[in-house]
Amino acid sequence: MTAPKTGITAQNIFEKGMLIAVHSGYYEGRKKLSKEQLKDLPQEIVRGVHDLFDTEFKKLVKEIGHFNGETRGMIKRQAIPFPIDGIYFLSSARIDEIVEMIEERDKERSLLIGEAVKVYDEAIETFASKYPDFYNNAKGKYLTKADFAERFYFSYQFIKISPPDKDSLISPEQYKKEMAKFKSTIDDMKKEVVSTIYQSLLEMTARLKKQMINDKPNQRTFNNLNKFLEQVDAVYADFVDRDDLKKMIEKVKADILGITADTLRDSEDAKAKFQAAIAATTKELKALPDIPLKRAIDL
């Protein structure tokens, strides 16, 4: 007989995975307007900046920032946010995959930075030609090529954040407080996971319900829901310790198993059965107690 799967607790969290801290840097290339440039404006309420580069070069810079943001997003979709900015929990099964992804994208990011560095001097000259007054005001603020390149970075490290040991220098009373704080942190992570799953399932089932009412089943909605259910299994499952939500996850899976938009368009009987099932599931999901919505849903 297979032993029941143990969920995440304050005691076993680092047996199940690791925390990854993600750091990234970006350079906007801006300078504050001088007092002379602001002289005709009320300086107590006006704060002004101007760019150091023209539109074409800014596109290259923004592309690097967007690439870093995409990489962070790819990590977040396979991780659980930790209640400290920039830190996420990765299950053991995801660590190698995430590290490989980051290192592969690091090569691509280096190419993007290289493209910007290659035309950096030319970009400054172009700006000086187009906007001589602004250039003269800012010419002492331009970075060297090396410093410019170093402003764009994406790094990570695996860390362990845990309460102190019993044998540490703190008092027994403080030790109890720190243990309680750590348990509260893990509980907050679980609440966040439950809220994320609840919100996403309710939004997508409500969307399907509305599409059925309007007789416009959309395959993209089915695809997104299937992907999210896969994410629940791969990323969130260990953090869900509510049996009622687990039951609803399985019910949603049963509702959409083998169903496609084409199936519903081609069969009135299949459409009627699915419409009744998804309406009932949406109603049951909405009725789950003590799970706050992150944002309003039109049901």
C-alpha positions as CSV (number, residue, x, y, z in Angstrom):
1,M,0.0,0.0,0.0
2,T,1.4,3.4,-1.0
3,A,2.0,5.8,1.9
4,P,0.0,9.1,1.7
5,K,1.8,12.0,0.3
6,T,3.0,14.5,2.9
7,G,2.4,18.1,2.3
8,I,4.7,21.0,3.0
9,T,5.2,22.0,6.7
10,A,7.5,24.2,8.6
11,Q,9.4,21.1,9.7
12,N,9.9,19.5,6.2
13,I,10.0,22.4,3.7
14,F,13.7,22.1,3.0
15,E,13.4,18.3,2.5
16,K,11.0,19.1,-0.3
17,G,12.9,21.8,-2.1
18,M,15.0,25.0,-1.8
19,L,14.6,28.8,-1.9
20,I,16.0,30.6,-4.9
21,A,16.8,34.3,-4.6
22,V,16.7,36.2,-7.9
23,H,18.5,39.5,-8.5
24,S,18.3,41.5,-11.7
25,G,19.6,44.9,-12.8
26,Y,18.5,47.4,-15.4
27,Y,19.8,50.8,-16.7
28,E,17.1,53.3,-17.8
29,G,19.6,55.9,-19.0
30,R,18.0,59.0,-17.6
31,K,19.1,62.3,-15.9
32,K,17.3,64.8,-13.8
33,L,16.5,68.1,-15.4
34,S,18.7,70.9,-14.2
35,K,17.3,73.9,-12.1
36,E,17.8,76.0,-15.2
37,Q,15.6,73.7,-17.2
38,L,13.0,73.7,-14.5
39,K,13.2,77.4,-13.7
40,D,9.8,78.3,-15.1
41,L,8.0,75.5,-13.4
42,P,6.9,75.1,-9.7
43,Q,9.8,73.0,-8.4
44,E,7.9,72.1,-5.2
45,I,5.5,69.9,-7.3
46,V,7.4,69.2,-10.5
47,R,10.1,66.6,-10.8
48,G,11.6,66.1,-14.2
49,V,14.0,63.8,-16.1
50,H,15.2,63.4,-19.6
51,D,16.5,60.3,-21.5
52,L,20.2,60.0,-22.4
53,F,19.5,58.2,-25.7
54,D,17.1,58.4,-28.6
55,T,14.2,56.1,-29.3
56,E,16.1,53.5,-31.4
57,F,18.7,52.8,-28.7
58,K,16.1,52.8,-26.0
59,K,14.4,49.9,-27.8
60,L,17.6,47.8,-27.3
61,V,17.8,48.7,-23.7
62,K,14.1,47.9,-23.0
63,E,14.5,44.6,-24.8
64,I,17.2,43.6,-22.3
65,G,14.9,44.6,-19.4
66,H,12.0,42.8,-20.9
67,F,14.1,39.7,-21.4
68,N,15.1,39.7,-17.7
69,G,11.4,40.1,-16.8
70,E,10.5,37.1,-18.9
71,T,13.1,35.0,-17.2
72,R,11.9,36.0,-13.7
73,G,8.3,35.2,-14.9
74,M,9.4,31.7,-16.1
75,I,10.8,31.1,-12.6
76,K,7.7,32.4,-10.9
77,R,5.4,30.1,-12.9
78,Q,7.2,27.1,-11.6
79,A,7.7,28.3,-8.0
80,I,5.9,29.4,-4.9
81,P,6.5,33.1,-3.8
82,F,8.2,33.4,-0.5
83,P,7.1,36.3,1.7
84,I,10.4,38.2,0.9
85,D,10.7,40.1,-2.4
86,G,12.7,38.2,-5.0
87,I,12.7,34.9,-3.2
88,Y,10.8,31.8,-4.4
89,F,10.4,28.2,-3.3
90,L,11.3,25.5,-5.8
91,S,10.4,21.9,-5.4
92,S,13.3,19.5,-5.7
93,A,11.9,18.1,-9.0
94,R,12.0,21.6,-10.6
95,I,15.5,22.8,-9.5
96,D,17.6,21.2,-12.3
97,E,15.2,22.4,-15.0
98,I,15.1,25.9,-13.7
99,V,18.9,26.2,-13.4
100,E,19.3,24.9,-17.0
101,M,16.7,27.4,-18.2
102,I,18.4,30.4,-16.4
103,E,21.8,29.4,-17.8
104,E,20.6,29.0,-21.3
105,R,18.8,32.4,-21.2
106,D,21.9,33.9,-19.8
107,K,23.6,33.3,-23.1
108,E,20.8,34.9,-25.0
109,R,20.9,37.9,-22.6
110,S,24.6,38.3,-23.1
111,L,24.0,38.6,-26.9
112,L,21.3,41.3,-26.3
113,I,23.7,43.3,-24.1
114,G,26.5,42.8,-26.7
115,E,24.2,44.3,-29.4
116,A,23.6,47.4,-27.3
117,V,27.3,47.8,-26.3
118,K,28.3,47.5,-30.0
119,V,26.3,50.7,-30.9
120,Y,26.7,52.5,-27.5
121,D,29.1,55.2,-28.7
122,E,27.1,55.8,-31.8
123,A,24.0,56.1,-29.7
124,I,25.6,58.9,-27.7
125,E,26.7,60.7,-30.8
126,T,23.2,60.4,-32.3
127,F,21.7,61.9,-29.1
128,A,24.2,64.7,-29.1
129,S,23.4,65.6,-32.7
130,K,19.6,65.5,-32.2
131,Y,19.4,67.1,-28.8
132,P,22.6,69.2,-28.2
133,D,21.2,71.2,-25.3
134,F,20.1,68.0,-23.4
135,Y,23.4,66.3,-24.3
136,N,25.5,69.2,-23.0
137,N,23.5,69.1,-19.7
138,A,24.2,65.4,-19.3
139,K,27.5,64.6,-21.0
140,G,29.2,64.0,-17.7
141,K,26.7,61.4,-16.8
142,Y,27.3,58.8,-19.5
143,L,28.7,55.5,-18.3
144,T,31.7,53.8,-19.8
145,K,30.8,50.8,-22.1
146,A,32.0,48.4,-19.4
147,D,29.9,50.1,-16.7
148,F,26.9,50.2,-19.0
149,A,27.1,46.5,-19.7
150,E,27.5,45.7,-16.0
151,R,24.2,47.5,-15.1
152,F,22.3,44.6,-16.8
153,Y,22.6,41.4,-14.8
154,F,20.5,38.5,-13.8
155,S,21.8,36.3,-11.0
156,Y,20.4,33.7,-8.6
157,Q,21.5,31.8,-5.5
158,F,19.9,29.0,-3.5
159,I,19.4,29.8,0.2
160,K,17.9,28.4,3.3
161,I,15.9,30.6,5.6
162,S,15.0,28.9,8.8
163,P,14.5,29.7,12.5
164,P,17.6,29.3,14.8
165,D,18.4,26.0,16.5
166,K,17.5,25.3,20.0
167,D,21.2,25.4,21.0
168,S,21.7,28.9,19.5
169,L,22.5,32.0,21.7
170,I,18.9,33.2,21.9
171,S,16.7,32.6,24.9
172,P,14.1,29.8,25.0
173,E,11.4,32.4,24.8
174,Q,12.9,34.0,21.8
175,Y,13.4,30.6,20.2
176,K,9.6,29.9,20.5
177,K,8.8,33.3,19.0
178,E,11.1,32.6,16.0
179,M,9.6,29.2,15.5
180,A,6.1,30.7,15.5
181,K,7.2,33.3,13.0
182,F,8.6,30.7,10.7
183,K,5.5,28.5,10.9
184,S,3.4,31.7,10.2
185,T,5.6,32.3,7.1
186,I,4.9,28.8,5.7
187,D,1.2,29.2,6.5
188,D,1.2,32.5,4.6
189,M,2.7,30.7,1.6
190,K,0.0,28.0,1.8
191,K,-2.7,30.7,2.0
192,E,-1.3,32.4,-1.1
193,V,-1.3,29.1,-3.0
194,V,-4.8,28.3,-2.0
195,S,-5.9,31.8,-3.0
196,T,-4.1,31.6,-6.4
197,I,-5.6,28.2,-7.3
198,Y,-9.1,29.3,-6.1
199,Q,-9.0,32.6,-8.1
200,S,-7.7,31.0,-11.3
201,L,-10.1,28.1,-11.3
202,L,-13.1,30.3,-10.5
203,E,-12.1,32.8,-13.2
204,M,-11.6,30.1,-15.9
205,T,-14.7,28.0,-15.1
206,A,-16.8,31.2,-14.9
207,R,-15.4,32.1,-18.4
208,L,-16.3,28.7,-19.8
209,K,-19.8,29.0,-18.2
210,K,-20.3,32.4,-19.9
211,Q,-19.0,31.1,-23.2
212,M,-21.5,28.2,-23.1
213,I,-24.3,30.6,-22.3
214,N,-23.3,32.7,-25.3
215,D,-22.8,29.5,-27.4
216,K,-19.1,30.4,-28.1
217,P,-16.9,27.8,-26.5
218,N,-13.2,28.9,-26.9
219,Q,-10.4,26.4,-27.2
220,R,-7.9,28.8,-25.8
221,T,-9.8,28.8,-22.5
222,F,-9.7,25.0,-22.4
223,N,-5.9,25.1,-23.2
224,N,-5.2,27.6,-20.5
225,L,-7.3,25.7,-17.9
226,N,-5.4,22.4,-18.8
227,K,-2.1,24.2,-18.5
228,F,-3.0,25.6,-15.1
229,L,-4.1,22.2,-13.8
230,E,-0.8,20.8,-14.9
231,Q,0.9,23.7,-13.0
232,V,-1.2,22.8,-9.9
233,D,0.1,19.2,-10.0
234,A,3.7,20.1,-10.7
235,V,4.1,23.2,-8.5
236,Y,1.3,23.8,-6.0
237,A,0.1,20.4,-4.9
238,D,2.3,20.0,-1.8
239,F,1.1,23.4,-0.5
240,V,-2.6,22.5,-0.6
241,D,-3.8,20.9,2.6
242,R,-7.5,21.8,2.2
243,D,-9.5,18.7,1.2
244,D,-12.4,20.7,-0.1
245,L,-10.2,22.5,-2.6
246,K,-8.4,19.3,-3.6
247,K,-11.9,17.8,-4.3
248,M,-12.8,20.8,-6.5
249,I,-9.5,20.5,-8.4
250,E,-10.3,16.9,-9.2
251,K,-13.9,17.9,-10.2
252,V,-12.6,20.5,-12.7
253,K,-10.3,17.9,-14.2
254,A,-13.2,15.4,-14.6
255,D,-15.3,18.1,-16.2
256,I,-12.8,19.0,-18.9
257,L,-11.2,15.7,-19.5
258,G,-11.3,15.0,-23.2
259,I,-13.5,18.0,-23.9
260,T,-12.6,20.4,-26.7
261,A,-14.4,23.4,-28.2
262,D,-15.0,21.4,-31.4
263,T,-16.6,18.6,-29.4
264,L,-19.1,21.0,-28.0
265,R,-19.8,22.6,-31.3
266,D,-20.4,19.3,-33.0
267,S,-22.7,17.7,-30.4
268,E,-25.8,19.4,-28.8
269,D,-25.9,16.5,-26.2
270,A,-22.2,17.0,-25.2
271,K,-22.7,20.8,-25.1
272,A,-25.8,20.5,-22.8
273,K,-24.0,18.1,-20.4
274,F,-20.8,20.2,-20.3
275,Q,-22.8,23.4,-19.7
276,A,-24.6,21.9,-16.8
277,A,-21.4,20.4,-15.3
278,I,-19.4,23.6,-15.6
279,A,-22.2,25.7,-14.1
280,A,-22.5,23.3,-11.2
281,T,-18.7,23.3,-10.6
282,T,-18.5,27.1,-10.8
283,K,-21.2,27.3,-8.1
284,E,-19.5,24.8,-5.9
285,L,-16.2,26.6,-6.2
286,K,-17.8,29.9,-5.3
287,A,-19.2,28.4,-2.2
288,L,-15.9,27.3,-0.8
289,P,-15.5,29.1,2.6
290,D,-12.7,31.3,3.9
291,I,-10.8,31.9,0.6
292,P,-10.6,35.6,-0.2
293,L,-10.6,36.6,-3.8
294,K,-7.6,38.6,-5.1
295,R,-9.9,40.6,-7.5
296,A,-13.5,40.7,-8.4
297,I,-15.0,38.1,-10.8
298,D,-18.0,38.6,-13.0
299,L,-20.0,35.4,-12.3
